Amino acid sequence: MKLDRRLLLRGAVAGGGLAALQGLMPAWAQTGSPGLRSDLPTLTGPNIDLTIGQTPFTVNGRTATATTINGVLPAPVLRLREGQNVRLAVTNTLDEDTSIHWHGFLLPFQMDGVPGISFPGIKPRETFVYEFPIRQSGTFWYHSHSGLQEALGHYGPIVIDPAGADPVAYDREHVLVLSDWSFMHPHEILDKLKKSPGYFNRQRTTLAGLFSGEDRMSLEERRMWGQMRMDPRDILDVNGTTYTYLINGHGPQENWTGLFRPGERVRLRIINASAMSIFNVRIPGLPMTVVQADGENVRPVETDEFQISVAETYDVIVRPTEDRAYTIVSEAIDRSGMGRATLAPRLGMTAEVPPLREVPNLTMKDMGMGDMGGMGG
């Protein structure tokens, strides 16, 4: 049975039951706040102090304990400049070892922040000083390399300005940190995956779907997947079944909003800091020009959508000319949920949030087996 969301909302409002109805909807579909602007705190200069600890974190009305840097999730933006030297004093207030890895940085190996490989790690109640020259520019990020701390919020963005003029022209910028959050502890998530790799896959193909055609697969395709004991919808190990997808630490209901003036060239520095989510990013009605990938400037390419995997960064330029809002969508590739934010000239403006798209099926080509002639019975 397919439900028309607009009809449901109209009926709920008429009956005074909108609040109750929203509790049954996925976060991305709920009305949420009219707009929340929460610019990420920024640290800059040659000497930076960072403290790793535990902090209450609330999303969609629920609160848990996150592992944070300087008490915020995501961690502060580190704004550096190519050619400078930086000294980062990191203090651990946790009851376990921790670390910070500077993802994609060119630096001395002993400053790389990987325990057991480049340094011993940072013991509880100890301070470790990272010190290195900045030899590049672009959009990067930093995160824990200890246990499963990254999944608990231990990550943040880095922007390195070039020593000279920036070859990318823009009038305004916003940093967008995409991530995933679960109220199930990551140790429990890992335990469930070890016992049942498809535990979080609630979108599996079914016999009823085969007969009705809803699964969009032939009997022969189903037979081949059955021979491999795999499911064509096992796309993400962990998905929207347990994850809330965040943008700058805010869930879809909270509607983080980045401002612009019509006609401005807006640079969006987009970082996938998730634990294990791949996103399709789009801004309906607003083309994007990709100008940088993983901190490297690229020949500009215009697109309506791009896919960003774990730990990747993309910089895009958008130029909204109308006095209206635009929805930023980061949709999980298995269509189990999405992050949502807004670009708008003023706070309080919102745009339509598109519905989740149809659940995709993997193909044999996706599995690296384009020629399946050898699988005959």
C-alpha positions as MATLAB code, in Angstrom:
seq = 'MKLDRRLLLRGAVAGGGLAALQGLMPAWAQTGSPGLRSDLPTLTGPNIDLTIGQTPFTVNGRTATATTINGVLPAPVLRLREGQNVRLAVTNTLDEDTSIHWHGFLLPFQMDGVPGISFPGIKPRETFVYEFPIRQSGTFWYHSHSGLQEALGHYGPIVIDPAGADPVAYDREHVLVLSDWSFMHPHEILDKLKKSPGYFNRQRTTLAGLFSGEDRMSLEERRMWGQMRMDPRDILDVNGTTYTYLINGHGPQENWTGLFRPGERVRLRIINASAMSIFNVRIPGLPMTVVQADGENVRPVETDEFQISVAETYDVIVRPTEDRAYTIVSEAIDRSGMGRATLAPRLGMTAEVPPLREVPNLTMKDMGMGDMGGMGG';
ca = [
       0.000    0.000    0.000;
       1.435    3.368   -1.051;
       0.699    6.371    1.145;
       0.316    9.870   -0.261;
       2.297   12.053    2.163;
       0.381   15.227    1.252;
      -2.980   13.555    1.894;
      -1.710   12.223    5.193;
      -0.492   15.652    6.267;
      -3.773   17.320    5.316;
      -5.745   14.710    7.221;
      -3.511   14.993   10.262;
      -3.774   18.773   10.366;
      -7.543   18.574   10.050;
      -7.667   16.179   12.975;
      -5.075   18.006   15.056;
      -2.735   15.013   14.855;
       0.266   16.399   12.983;
       2.644   15.973   15.912;
       1.677   12.351   16.347;
       1.957   11.702   12.610;
       5.438   13.203   12.420;
       6.604   10.676   14.955;
       5.790    7.939   12.431;
       7.662    9.580    9.551;
      11.358    9.294    8.741;
      13.325   12.350    9.799;
      13.932   13.591    6.259;
      10.170   13.751    5.615;
       9.211   15.686    8.731;
       8.491   19.387    8.600;
      11.101   20.373   11.182;
      12.213   23.877   12.073;
      11.947   26.802    9.651;
      15.714   27.126    9.549;
      18.731   26.838   11.778;
      21.941   28.695   11.085;
      24.792   27.277   13.087;
      28.121   28.322   11.603;
      30.890   25.958   12.594;
      33.416   27.412   15.064;
      36.762   28.163   13.441;
      40.297   27.936   14.830;
      43.272   29.477   13.069;
      46.851   30.614   13.634;
      50.182   28.898   14.360;
      49.127   27.483   17.746;
      45.878   25.573   18.191;
      44.608   23.746   21.291;
      42.239   20.800   20.898;
      40.578   18.816   23.687;
      38.991   15.424   23.072;
      36.205   14.466   25.450;
      32.623   13.329   25.816;
      29.706   15.689   25.245;
      25.898   15.276   25.238;
      24.614   15.323   21.659;
      20.976   15.808   20.663;
      19.409   15.118   17.279;
      15.723   14.720   16.417;
      14.812   15.203   20.075;
      16.988   12.366   21.403;
      20.200   12.794   23.381;
      23.243   10.552   23.676;
      26.935   10.939   24.454;
      29.278   11.846   21.614;
      33.065   11.853   21.411;
      33.896   15.417   20.461;
      36.733   17.855   19.912;
      36.387   21.092   21.897;
      32.868   20.038   22.828;
      31.264   20.371   19.387;
      30.120   17.973   16.655;
      31.529   18.244   14.089;
      34.800   19.552   15.476;
      35.862   23.149   14.779;
      36.995   24.167   11.317;
      40.778   24.436   11.260;
      41.586   27.341    8.929;
      45.212   27.240    7.863;
      47.356   28.738    5.098;
      49.748   27.043    2.723;
      53.337   27.739    3.765;
      52.700   28.275    7.476;
      53.834   26.045   10.329;
      51.200   24.807   12.745;
      51.465   23.447   16.279;
      48.413   21.529   17.508;
      48.328   20.543   21.190;
      45.792   17.731   21.620;
      44.652   16.852   25.153;
      42.825   13.588   25.850;
      40.180   13.720   28.602;
      38.699   10.332   27.665;
      39.223    7.154   29.678;
      40.788    5.472   26.641;
      43.524    6.188   24.124;
      42.758    8.542   21.261;
      44.409   10.135   18.232;
      43.936   12.591   15.386;
      44.758   11.718   11.784;
      45.117   14.607    9.325;
      43.428   13.076    6.299;
      45.239   13.690    3.010;
      48.019   15.819    4.507;
      51.612   15.859    3.289;
      53.545   15.721    6.568;
      56.306   13.881    8.474;
      55.194   10.289    9.111;
      55.454   10.618   12.897;
      52.799   13.375   12.751;
      50.288   11.294   10.744;
      48.335   10.225   13.838;
      47.858    6.484   13.283;
      48.443    4.572   16.563;
      50.759    1.603   16.305;
      52.169    2.787   12.983;
      53.266    6.420   13.144;
      52.997    7.073   16.902;
      51.832    5.325   20.117;
      48.539    7.206   20.453;
      47.464    9.692   23.123;
      46.915    8.181   26.571;
      44.129    9.377   28.895;
      44.900   12.723   30.545;
      47.923   13.252   28.318;
      48.689   15.943   25.731;
      50.384   15.220   22.430;
      51.744   17.997   20.231;
      51.489   17.674   16.463;
      53.786   20.079   14.643;
      54.343   20.270   10.901;
      54.516   22.625    7.907;
      51.472   23.173    5.695;
      52.572   22.205    2.197;
      49.291   22.204    0.279;
      45.924   23.917   -0.008;
      42.341   22.751   -0.340;
      39.515   21.128    1.619;
      40.467   18.301    3.990;
      39.344   16.856    7.317;
      40.651   15.324   10.544;
      39.392   12.397   12.593;
      40.227    9.719   15.132;
      42.180    6.619   14.184;
      41.460    4.949   17.534;
      38.788    2.296   17.946;
      35.362    3.405   16.737;
      35.603    6.993   18.000;
      35.043    8.497   14.565;
      31.550    6.963   14.461;
      30.817    8.723   17.775;
      31.564   12.211   16.445;
      35.365   12.537   16.511;
      35.830   14.372   13.183;
      36.069   17.878   11.779;
      36.822   19.935    8.649;
      40.025   21.629    7.539;
      40.297   24.482    5.039;
      43.764   25.423    3.800;
      43.933   28.676    1.863;
      46.535   28.846   -0.924;
      49.676   30.900   -0.383;
      48.828   33.060   -3.397;
      45.624   33.975   -5.150;
      42.984   31.266   -5.177;
      42.375   30.117   -8.777;
      38.741   29.430   -7.846;
      36.667   32.618   -7.863;
      33.807   32.860   -5.360;
      32.008   35.431   -3.217;
      30.959   33.336   -0.223;
      31.613   29.849    1.113;
      30.002   27.262    3.354;
      31.606   24.120    4.775;
      29.225   21.144    4.689;
      30.209   18.120    6.775;
      28.122   15.068    5.856;
      28.004   12.296    8.439;
      25.910    9.542    9.977;
      24.766    9.096   13.570;
      23.224    6.130   15.370;
      21.886    5.864   18.898;
      23.074    2.267   18.733;
      26.680    2.176   19.964;
      29.141    1.396   17.150;
      30.433   -1.621   19.085;
      26.903   -3.048   19.018;
      26.593   -2.249   15.307;
      29.845   -4.088   14.621;
      28.727   -7.043   16.723;
      25.476   -7.330   14.762;
      27.326   -7.165   11.435;
      29.698   -9.933   12.492;
      26.768  -12.178   13.385;
      24.642  -11.255   10.355;
      26.220   -9.162    7.561;
      22.779   -8.209    6.227;
      21.325   -7.286    9.619;
      20.511   -3.678    8.653;
      19.269   -4.472    5.138;
      15.497   -3.982    5.433;
      14.949   -3.440    1.699;
      15.605   -6.954    0.438;
      14.049   -8.437   -2.650;
      11.120  -10.751   -1.926;
       9.180  -13.513   -3.636;
       6.138  -11.251   -3.709;
       8.244   -8.541   -5.332;
       9.410  -10.991   -7.995;
       5.855  -11.983   -8.942;
       4.505   -8.420   -8.833;
       7.447   -6.956  -10.743;
       8.183   -4.427   -7.979;
      11.713   -5.796   -7.550;
      12.442   -5.111  -11.244;
      14.404   -8.358  -11.670;
      13.956  -11.395  -13.880;
      13.818  -14.927  -12.540;
      17.213  -15.624  -14.142;
      18.781  -12.644  -12.363;
      17.311  -13.785   -9.067;
      18.702  -17.266   -9.693;
      22.223  -15.902  -10.230;
      22.087  -13.832   -7.053;
      20.796  -16.868   -5.194;
      23.739  -18.941   -6.424;
      26.083  -16.346   -4.930;
      24.039  -16.266   -1.704;
      23.878  -12.507   -2.011;
      21.145   -9.894   -2.190;
      21.135   -7.240   -4.948;
      19.998   -4.662   -2.405;
      22.803   -5.277    0.064;
      24.323   -1.936   -0.905;
      25.382   -0.424    2.427;
      26.359   -2.478    5.479;
      24.703    0.077    7.769;
      22.011    2.444    6.562;
      18.994    4.563    7.430;
      17.545    1.687    9.428;
      19.652    2.943   12.328;
      21.439    6.037   10.982;
      20.276    9.623   11.047;
      22.111   11.469    8.302;
      23.605   14.767    9.437;
      24.791   17.933    7.734;
      27.045   20.016    9.981;
      25.890   17.968   12.959;
      22.194   18.636   12.354;
      19.468   16.208   11.363;
      17.000   16.789    8.523;
      14.355   18.240   10.853;
      16.735   20.877   12.172;
      17.313   22.194    8.654;
      20.773   23.769    8.822;
      20.666   26.845    6.590;
      23.474   28.540    4.675;
      22.791   32.081    3.489;
      23.506   33.752    0.150;
      22.675   36.898   -1.798;
      21.120   36.243   -5.208;
      23.797   36.381   -7.893;
      26.668   35.421   -5.587;
      29.068   32.630   -6.460;
      28.845   30.323   -3.449;
      31.570   27.776   -2.791;
      30.397   24.674   -0.961;
      33.199   22.644    0.623;
      31.570   19.225    1.013;
      33.199   16.549    3.195;
      31.959   12.987    3.727;
      32.970   12.378    7.347;
      30.573    9.467    7.799;
      31.544    6.148    9.325;
      30.255    4.048    6.417;
      27.780    5.957    4.248;
      28.000    6.885    0.577;
      25.843    9.796   -0.557;
      24.379   11.176   -3.758;
      24.475   14.964   -3.396;
      22.199   17.294   -5.321;
      20.501   20.685   -5.008;
      17.260   20.470   -7.011;
      16.960   23.442   -9.354;
      20.569   24.552   -8.891;
      23.433   23.225  -11.060;
      26.786   22.649   -9.362;
      30.238   23.156  -10.868;
      32.836   20.823   -9.358;
      36.131   22.719   -8.959;
      38.069   20.551   -6.503;
      38.262   16.895   -5.453;
      40.099   15.655   -2.356;
      41.920   18.970   -2.030;
      43.114   19.056   -5.650;
      41.813   21.670   -8.075;
      40.241   20.100  -11.166;
      39.016   21.318  -14.525;
      35.520   22.666  -13.765;
      32.706   20.233  -14.526;
      29.027   21.150  -14.279;
      26.670   18.533  -12.877;
      23.272   18.176  -11.261;
      24.421   15.423   -8.896;
      27.562   13.648   -7.723;
      28.407   10.684   -5.531;
      30.710   11.135   -2.554;
      32.223    8.164   -0.743;
      33.567    7.927    2.787;
      36.462   10.352    3.430;
      36.153   12.135    0.076;
      35.823   15.895   -0.331;
      34.364   17.878   -3.220;
      34.234   21.637   -3.684;
      31.471   22.981   -5.896;
      30.398   26.436   -7.021;
      26.714   27.312   -7.225;
      25.227   30.607   -8.375;
      21.636   31.030   -7.210;
      20.085   34.017   -8.964;
      16.552   33.844   -7.584;
      15.299   35.142   -4.244;
      14.255   31.669   -3.099;
      15.438   28.728   -1.032;
      17.093   25.553   -2.313;
      17.249   22.179   -0.577;
      20.642   20.483   -0.250;
      20.116   16.718   -0.381;
      22.634   14.057    0.676;
      20.783   10.838   -0.136;
      22.182    7.462    0.926;
      22.959    5.388   -2.175;
      20.595    2.627   -1.022;
      17.802    5.237   -0.663;
      17.257    4.378    3.005;
      17.464    7.989    4.184;
      18.902   11.413    3.504;
      20.531   14.425    5.041;
      18.914   17.761    4.341;
      19.993   21.384    4.601;
      18.963   24.619    2.914;
      20.552   27.446    0.947;
      18.483   30.599    1.264;
      18.703   34.402    1.125;
      17.167   34.611    4.609;
      16.604   32.410    7.617;
      13.130   30.945    7.810;
      12.923   30.159    4.101;
      12.564   26.521    3.029;
      12.251   24.628   -0.230;
      10.477   21.398   -1.058;
      12.252   18.302    0.241;
      12.192   15.633   -2.482;
      11.050   12.129   -1.575;
      13.498    9.262   -1.430;
      14.006    7.736   -4.841;
      13.405    4.132   -5.840;
      15.603    1.517   -4.156;
      18.272    0.459   -6.684;
      19.315   -3.088   -7.512;
      22.948   -4.043   -7.924;
      23.793   -5.747  -11.209;
      26.371   -8.372  -12.072;
      28.413   -5.596  -13.681;
      28.459   -3.787  -10.330;
      29.952   -6.957   -8.840;
      32.706   -7.042  -11.473;
      31.086   -9.935  -13.325;
      29.839   -8.501  -16.603;
      29.988  -11.889  -18.351;
      27.944  -14.396  -16.381;
      28.077  -17.120  -19.006;
      30.091  -19.354  -16.687;
      27.341  -19.480  -14.077;
      24.987  -21.760  -15.978;
      23.568  -24.691  -14.058;
];
